């Protein structure tokens, strides 16, 4: 199912789902994003959970690939503990998707169009 098309006239800020983004990094490989829920007036909203995500980049032969993962952490300490496993899982998922794309491409049957087919000569 595709997402509904949105025009600039439809663009609105959802005041019921505001978050303050805080970035936490080890200045090496790990970046944690803490999303703190806010009320419409900008105050912390204690009725909704704080969200954490993990971000890093890996270097490959094709260049740098960003990896992102949602964390189930409730605080920074548990986010730090969850980070390696979540990134490994994101990398495994990315590798599985790449293998599936390669498999699909390798098994794809190429059918020439009518113009190309008419130029094929059998000996």
Residue, then its C-alpha position, 0 to 999 in steps of 0.5 A: x500500500x502506497x502512502x497518500x500523496x501530499x502537496x505543500x498545501x496539505x503540509x501541517x505540523x502535528x502538534x499532538x506528536x512533537x518531539x525534541x531531538x537530542x543527539x548523543x555521540x561517542x565521537x567515534x562510531x556511535x550516535x544515539x538519538x533521544x526523542x523527548x515527547x513534547x506537548x503543543x506548548x513545548x513542555x516535556x510530555x510525561x504521558x508518552x515514552x522517550x524514544x531512542x534510535x541508534x545510528x552509525x555508518x559502515x564503509x564498504x567497497x561501494x562507499x559509506x552506508x548509513x545504518x539506523x535501528x530503533x532501540x527499546x531503551x528507556x534511558x541513555x545507559x540502556x541505549x548504549x548497551x542495546x546499540x551494538x546488537x541493534x546495529x548488527x541486526x540492522x546490518x544483517x537485515x541489509x545484507x539479507x535484502x542485498x542478497x535477495x536483490x542479487x538473487x532476483x536479478x540473477x534469475x530475471x529473464x530478459x525478453x528482447x523487445x520486438x525491434x531487437x527480436x526481429x534483428x536476431x539471426x539464427x544460424 
